[in-house]
Amino acid sequence: MEVDLTPLATLKDHRESLAHGYAFTPNALFDPDWKEEEKPWVIGRKRFGSIAIANSDAGADAYTNVAIDQAHRAVAELAEGRS
């Protein structure tokens, strides 16, 4: 099977999955009382070498402003690592 990996074809194939806009949001009623470093979204955004995760999942909320805040945090983490 031949796969078309051009950017347009890739976007076309994934447009349905990109549109959902879901991110885990903590629920104090049902979620454990995690310590900050044990929270899944904190673990998931942990920097890996020169890779920093920046999306709404990393902030545990499905809003654009959360994704922007996480992008700011990720860039700051990378900038601190250069010094």
C-alpha positions in Angstrom: 0.0 0.0 0.0 1.4 3.4 -1.0 0.9 6.3 1.5 0.8 9.9 0.4 2.8 11.9 3.0 2.5 15.3 1.4 1.4 17.9 3.9 -2.0 18.4 2.2 -2.7 14.7 2.1 -1.6 14.2 5.7 -3.9 17.1 6.9 -6.8 15.7 4.8 -6.4 12.3 6.4 -6.3 13.7 9.9 -8.7 16.6 9.8 -11.4 14.6 11.5 -9.2 13.7 14.5 -7.9 17.3 14.8 -11.4 18.8 15.1 -12.5 17.2 18.4 -10.8 19.6 20.7 -10.9 17.3 23.7 -8.4 17.5 26.6 -8.6 15.8 30.0 -10.0 18.2 32.7 -9.6 17.1 36.3 -12.7 16.3 38.3 -12.3 16.7 42.0 -15.2 14.4 42.7 -13.8 11.3 41.0 -10.0 11.9 40.5 -7.4 11.0 43.1 -5.8 13.7 45.1 -2.6 13.8 43.1 0.5 15.6 44.2 1.5 18.2 41.5 4.3 15.9 40.1 1.9 12.9 39.9 -0.7 14.6 37.8 -1.0 12.9 34.3 -0.8 16.2 32.4 2.3 17.3 34.3 4.0 14.0 33.6 2.9 14.2 30.0 4.4 17.6 29.4 7.8 16.7 30.9 10.6 17.9 28.6 12.5 15.2 26.7 15.8 16.5 25.6 15.1 19.3 23.1 11.4 18.3 22.8 8.9 20.3 24.9 5.2 19.5 24.8 2.8 22.4 24.2 -0.9 21.7 23.7 -4.2 22.0 25.7 -3.6 18.5 27.1 -0.5 19.7 28.8 -2.6 22.2 30.7 -5.5 19.8 31.4 -8.2 22.0 29.7 -9.6 22.1 26.2 -9.3 25.8 25.5 -7.2 27.8 23.1 -5.8 30.1 25.8 -4.6 27.0 27.7 -2.7 25.8 24.6 -1.2 29.2 24.2 -0.1 29.3 27.8 1.4 25.9 27.4 3.3 27.0 24.3 4.7 29.9 26.2 5.8 27.6 29.1 7.4 25.1 26.6 9.3 27.8 24.8 10.5 29.2 28.2 11.6 25.8 29.2 13.6 25.4 26.0 15.1 28.9 26.4 16.2 28.1 30.0 17.9 24.9 28.7 20.1 26.9 26.3 21.6 29.1 28.9 
